Amino acid sequence: MRVLLIKTSSMGDVIHTLPALTDAARAVPGIRFDWVVEEGFAEIPKWHPAVDTVIPVAIRRWRKNLWQAYKSGEFKQLRQRLRANRYDLVIDAQGLLKSAWLTRLVKAPVAGLDKGSAREGLASRFYHRRLAVARGQHAVERVRQLFALALGYDLPEGTGDYGLNRLQWRDLIPGPAFVVFLHGTTWDTKHWPEIYWRELAERLGHAHIQVRLPWGNEAEQARAQRIAAGLKNCVVLPRLNLAGMAQTLAEARACVAVDTGLGHLAAALDVPTISLFGPTNVGLTGAYGRSQVHLASDYPSCAPCMQKKCTYQPTPDDQRRFDLKREWPLCFTRLNPERVASRLSAVLLAEDLR
């Protein structure tokens, strides 16, 4: 059986789809997948053994200049690639109008979420089979259920398996032990205060634990340099591609992460990770897998707000207790460096005892 999977973005969503592929490969002998994915994440599907061909798209880039994308011939080339193979089924695991549009370029039956299950209900009109998957579940479990319904097998019990081999990225000769700080994320509200990262790095230095700081853009590089400034135990890494990040994470003793795609990559590689959640909901998009610790804010009348911009109005008591210029958003004050360092020590001890 040959299936075309459409799951274009974001990084976390792409990673969350991997366990469903593992389920399907075990349940349906001989099944193979081609995967349509945003060009920036095209490395990830290649890592799964059930994927044959990765078909990159550039919807994020095309939206900025549709006419230029049309003139360049990229649309035509995409249509030709999608029609080059015969597929038994197309699964739209995105549930958005942009992904549903892609299904129209393929001559095959399409399965996807029904109107009440998809993020954009109108997308379901493009599907031949509309499948109900309850909301309010973790994203990984929703995709696993979608695949089971679409392909006609019973959903396996237990935690899903990403199907990745962590050992393929590890050096034969291990280097010094280190912890990775995944400090970069998209929403302003998801950033753990920089002063907290700095204090945590200092605490780890006192415990003789090395810290490595990756970055993906100039702002993240500048933040990493400020966190590491003058600390002998901290190293700011060069800019890495996804394969380089996978290798760094696979070799780490542990990670501390905000709600970010790289945190989900760490979980997929079975790296012990402490994930810090302020405005977002752990139950829906928390790091999924073994050895994952979630610290979620319970700030009163605030978290999780699911807002990209913080609208909380500090009280006079807040103004007395916190440095509002450096300890913002206030929901993260519930997850101070002392609390995170304590949990991290427990995680590292548990790894030493394994």
N, C-alpha and C positions, 0 to 999 in steps of 0.2 A: 504494500500500500504506500502511495506517495502523497504527502500532504504539504500544502503550502501554508505556512504560518505567517500571519501578519501581526507583528508586535513591534512598533517602530521606536518607541521611546517611553519614558526616560531611562537612564541607566538602571535605576532601581527596579522599574517595571520590567525591563528586559531580563534582569537577573532573577526576578520573581517568577519568570516563566520557565526557568530551567527544570525545576522539579516535575512539572507537568510532562515535559519531554521524557524524563526518566520513567515516570509512571507508564506512559504510552509505549515506550520501547520494551518494557517488561511485559506489558499486557497484550500487545499486538505483534506477533513474530514477524520480523522483516520490515516493519514500518520504517520509512525514512522521511525526513523533513527538509524542505527548503525554507529559508526564513527571510522575510522582508523586514529590514531594520534601518534606522537612521545611520548615515555614513559614519558618524562619530562613535557609534557603539558596535560597529561591524565586527570587531575582534571577538566580542563575547560569545555570540552563537557558535563560532568556529571551535570553541573549547568543548562543546558537548558532542559526544560520540554519535548521537542520533541525527546530527545535522550534516547534510551533504553539501548544499550550496547556500551561500549567504548572498542576498540581493540587496545591496545598499540603496537607499533612497535619501533624498535631501530636501524633505518637505520644509524643514525649518529654514533652510537657505532659499528655497524656491519661493516661499511666501513673501520674501523681501522684494522679489522682482519676477513676477510670474511671466511677463512678456519675454524677458531675457532667458528664462529657463526654457520657454517654448521654442524660441529661436535657436537656442543652442542644440536642440535635438535630444535633450536629456529625457523629455517625456516620451518621445518616440522609442528611444533605446530601452527605457523601462518597460514599455508595453511589449516590445519584442522579447525581452528577457522573460517576462511573466508568461508569455504565450509559447515559449520555446519548448516547454515540457508539458506533458499531460498529467494533470493532477486528479486524484480521486476525490479530494476534498480540499477546500480552503477553510481555515479557522482564523477568524478575526478575533484575536484575544485582546484587542485594544478597546473596542466598543465606542469609537469616536467617528464622527463624520469623515475625518481625513483618512482613517483606516478603512472605513466602509467604501469610500471612493476608490481605493486601491483594489478592492475586490471586484469592481466592475471591469477591471482590465484583464481579468482571468476568465477563461471559459471552463468553469467547473462549479459544482454546487458549493454553496457557502454556508457555514455554520457560525453563529455568533450569539451574543447575549440578547435576550428579548428586551422589549421596551422598558420594562420595570427593573431590569438588571443592569443595562448598559449605562455608562456615564453620560452618554448623549443618546437619549431614547430614540431619536429619529434615525440613528444609524441602523437600527434593527430592520428598517424597511428594505435594506439592501440584501438581506440574508434570505436564503431558502429555508433554513432551519433556525428557529428562534428558541433559545434555550434559557430556562429560568435558573439563575444562581442567586441565592439570597445575599442581599447586601449585609453590611455590618460584620463581615468576616475578614480575616487577614487576606491580603491580596494574593499570596501564594496559594491559599486554600481555594479561593474563588477560581483561579486559573486551573488548578488541578481538577476541580469539579466540572468546569467547562469542557476540558479535554475528555474526561470520562464519559460525559453525556454525548459529546460529539462523536466519539469513536466507539461507544458502546461497550465499555468495560466497567467493572465495579471499582470504585475508588479505593486504593490501598489504605489500610489503617496506618496510623503512626505519622511521624514527621517525614515530610518529603525530602528526597535526596536530590541535590543539585547535579549530581553526576560528574563533578569535577575532581580531578586528581591533584590534590595539593602538592604532592611530591614532585610533579613535573616541573615546578618552578623553584624548587629548593636546590641550593648548591650542595654538591657532594661533600664538600668540606665546610661545615657550619662556622659562621663567624661569631662575633660577640652577640650576646642576647640584647634585645632592645624592644621598646614599646613604640608604636606608631601613634601619633596624634593626627587624626583626620579632622582638621579644624575648618575646612572649607565647605560651604553649602550655598544654596541659591537664595532662599528667603533671608532677609535681614533678621527676622524674628527667630530664626533657627540657630543663630550664632551664639555659642557659649561666650560669655564676656572674655575678651583678650586677657584681662588681668587675672582671670581664673586659670587660663591655660598657663600663664607665666608662673603662677604660684604652684600649680601642679607639677610643672617641669622642675621647679626648685625643690619640691618635696622629693621627687624621684632622684634628683641629684644627691640629696642627703643620704638616700638609700643605695647610692652607687648603681642606679639603673639608667641605661642610655635611652635617649629619646630621638626619634627621627621624624622630621616634619616635611611631608610632601606639599606640593602646591601645583595649581593648574592655571593661574593667571597672575598678573602683576600685583593685584591687591592681596592675593593669598601669599605670594612670595614675600611681600613687605611685612605681612602679619607674622609669617614664620620667622623672618629675620628678627623682628622685635621680640618674639617669644624666646628665641634662642640667644639673644644678645648677652654676651658675657658668661654664658653657662657652658661649662666644659662637657657636660653630659649630653648636650643637644647638638644635632646635626641637621642643617637644612639641606634637603636632597636636591639634586638637579631636577629639572622638569622631566617627568616620566610619561611614557605612553601607557595604555592600559596593561599591556603585557609586563612592562616594567613595574607598574604598581602591583600587579598580581604577584610578581616575584618578591617584592618588598614585603607585602602582607603575609605571604606564605612562610616567610622566614622569621616573622615577628613572634615574640612571646605572647603579645597581647596588643590590643588597640583600644584607644579611647576615641569615640566618634560622636559627632552631632548627627542629626538626621540627614544623611547624605548618601548618594549612590555608592560611594566607595565603602561606606559602612556595610552596605548590603553585599558588596563584593567580599569583604572580610568574612561575613557570615557564610557566604557560599564556599569559601575556602576553609571553613571550620576553624577560623582563628578566634580565640577567646576575645570578646569585645564588650566594652561597656559603652552603651549608646545613651546619649543624653537627649531627652525630649522635653521641650518647653511648650511651644504652641501646637505641636502635632500629636496625633493619636497613636499611641503604641500598638493598640489592638488592631489597627488597620494596616499600618506600614512599618511596624517594628522590625528590627533585624531578626530574620527567621532562621532557626537552626540550633545546633548544639552549642553549648558554651557561650550563650548570648545573655548578657545582663542588661536590663533596661532600667534606667533611672528616669522617671517621669515626674515633672513638676506637678504639685497639687496646690499651686498658689490660689488663694480664695478668689472666687468670682472671676477667674481669669483663664487658667490653663485646663485643658487644651482649647485654645480659641480658634485654631485653624486659619489664622489671619497672617497674610504676608507682611502687614504693617501693624505695629503695636499701637493700639488705641487706649491702652490702660491709663487711667489718670491717677498718678501717685497721691497718696494721702499724706498729711503732715507727718504721720508716724513713719511712713516710707522715707520721706525726705530726711528725717533724723537718723534713721538706721542705715541707710545705704548711700553710696556714692553714685548718684543717678547718671553721671556722665560716663562712668566706667562699669557699673553693674546694671547693665540694661540689655535685654528686657528683664524686668524684675522677676518674672516667673523662674528664671534660672538661679535666683538667689536661694531657692530651695535645694539646688544641686551645687552646693559650694565645693571648693577644692578639697576641703577636709573630708567631706562625705565621699567624694569620688575617689580620693586617694585610699581611703579605708576599703572600699569595695575592690579597687584595683589590687591592693595587697592580698585580699582574699582570693581573687582570681589567679594571681601569680603563684600563690601558695598551692592552690588546688592543681595547677598545671605541674608544679614541681613534684607533687605526690602521685601523678598519673603514671 
